[in-house]
Amino acid sequence: METVRKIVRNEYFPAAAVLALVVLFWAVALAGGLSMLNDRNLPIGTLTWMLFVYLIAALTPFAGIVAAVDLVHRYRWNRQEARERAEVGHTPSQPDAETAPEPAPAEVLPAEPAPADQPVPEPATPKQPATQQSTKKPARGQKAA
C-alpha cells in the first residue's frame, strides 16, 4: 500500500498516466477499434459513437504531446536542481537558507486588559462621498426622480 501511495504522489504520475492512456487508446484502435461498424446498430447510435471516437482521436495526440513535454520538463528541471545542489555542496537534508521557513513571530499580548470603563476606540472607516447620483435609468412607464 505504501508503494502505491508513493507512486501516486510522485510528481511524474499525472503526466505518465495520461501518456499511458493515450498509448493504450491508440493500441486498442489499431487492434480493431472499428469493429462496431460491422454490428447492426441504429444509425444514430453509430453516429454518436463515431463522433465520440473522433473527438477522442483528435484530442489524444494533443494530450500525449503535452504529457510528454511535461515529463521531459520535470526530468530536466530535477536534474538541473540536483546539479546545482551538488555544485554548492548541499544535500537534500540541508535546506537552503532561501527556502528554509522563517520562524513565526511571537504574538504580542497586551500586558493588562483595558479597563471596562474606558471606551474602546472604533476603527476608522473610509468616508463615502456625501452625494452620489444614481445612474440607473427609470423603468418603462416611470418618471425619473
C-alpha positions in Angstrom: 0.0 0.0 0.0 2.9 2.3 0.8 4.3 1.7 -2.7 1.0 2.7 -4.3 0.9 5.9 -2.3 4.5 6.7 -3.2 3.8 6.2 -6.9 0.5 8.2 -6.9 2.1 11.1 -5.0 5.1 11.2 -7.4 5.3 14.4 -9.5 5.6 12.4 -12.7 2.4 10.4 -12.1 -0.3 12.6 -13.8 1.6 13.1 -17.0 2.7 9.5 -17.1 -0.8 8.3 -16.6 -2.1 10.5 -19.4 0.6 9.3 -21.7 -0.1 5.7 -20.9 -3.9 6.1 -21.5 -3.1 7.8 -24.9 -0.9 4.9 -25.9 -3.4 2.3 -24.7 -6.2 4.1 -26.7 -4.2 4.0 -29.9 -3.1 0.4 -29.4 -6.8 -0.7 -29.0 -7.7 1.4 -32.0 -5.1 -0.2 -34.2 -6.1 -3.7 -32.9 -9.6 -3.4 -34.3 -11.4 -0.3 -33.0 -13.7 -0.1 -36.0 -15.4 -3.5 -35.3 -18.5 -1.6 -34.2 -19.3 -0.8 -37.9 -19.9 -4.5 -38.6 -22.6 -4.8 -35.9 -26.3 -3.9 -36.6 -26.9 -0.8 -34.6 -29.2 2.2 -35.0 -27.7 4.8 -37.3 -27.9 7.5 -34.5 -26.0 5.2 -32.1 -23.3 4.5 -34.7 -23.0 8.2 -35.5 -22.8 9.2 -31.8 -20.1 6.5 -31.2 -18.2 7.7 -34.2 -18.3 11.3 -33.1 -17.1 10.4 -29.6 -14.3 8.3 -31.0 -13.4 11.1 -33.5 -13.3 13.6 -30.6 -11.0 11.3 -28.6 -8.9 10.6 -31.6 -8.5 14.3 -32.2 -7.6 15.2 -28.6 -5.3 12.3 -27.7 -2.4 13.4 -29.8 -2.5 16.9 -28.1 -2.8 15.3 -24.6 0.1 12.9 -25.4 2.3 15.8 -26.6 1.5 17.9 -23.6 2.2 15.0 -21.2 5.5 14.1 -22.9 6.6 17.7 -22.8 5.7 17.9 -19.1 7.6 14.7 -18.3 10.7 15.9 -20.1 10.5 19.4 -18.5 10.2 17.9 -15.0 13.0 15.5 -15.6 15.4 18.2 -16.9 14.4 20.6 -14.1 15.1 18.0 -11.4 18.4 17.1 -13.0 19.4 20.8 -13.1 18.4 21.2 -9.4 20.5 18.1 -8.5 23.5 19.5 -10.3 23.1 22.9 -8.7 22.9 21.3 -5.2 26.0 19.2 -6.0 28.0 22.3 -7.1 27.0 24.2 -3.9 27.6 21.2 -1.7 24.1 21.0 -0.3 22.4 17.7 0.4 18.7 17.2 0.3 18.7 17.0 4.1 20.2 20.5 4.3 17.6 23.1 3.3 18.8 26.3 1.6 18.8 29.5 3.6 16.5 30.9 1.0 13.9 28.1 1.1 14.1 27.5 4.9 10.9 28.6 6.6 11.2 31.6 8.8 10.1 31.2 12.4 6.7 32.8 13.0 6.9 36.0 15.2 5.6 35.5 18.7 2.2 37.0 19.3 2.3 40.3 21.2 -0.2 40.2 24.1 -1.1 43.3 26.0 0.3 43.4 29.5 -3.1 44.2 31.0 -6.6 44.1 29.5 -8.2 47.5 29.0 -10.5 48.5 31.9 -14.2 48.1 31.2 -15.0 51.8 32.0 -12.7 53.1 29.2 -14.3 53.4 25.7 -12.8 51.2 23.1 -11.8 53.3 20.0 -13.7 52.3 16.9 -11.7 51.5 13.8 -11.6 54.3 11.2 -13.9 53.8 8.3 -13.3 55.3 4.9 -15.5 58.2 4.2 -18.0 57.9 1.4 -18.9 60.8 -0.8 -21.9 62.5 0.6 -23.8 63.0 -2.6 -24.0 60.2 -5.1 -26.4 60.4 -8.0 -28.0 57.2 -9.3 -27.0 56.2 -12.8 -30.0 53.9 -13.1 -32.5 54.6 -15.8 -36.1 54.7 -14.8 -38.1 51.6 -15.7 -40.6 51.9 -18.5 -43.6 53.9 -17.6 -41.9 55.5 -14.5 -40.7 59.1 -14.2 -37.2 59.9 -13.2 -36.9 61.2 -9.6 
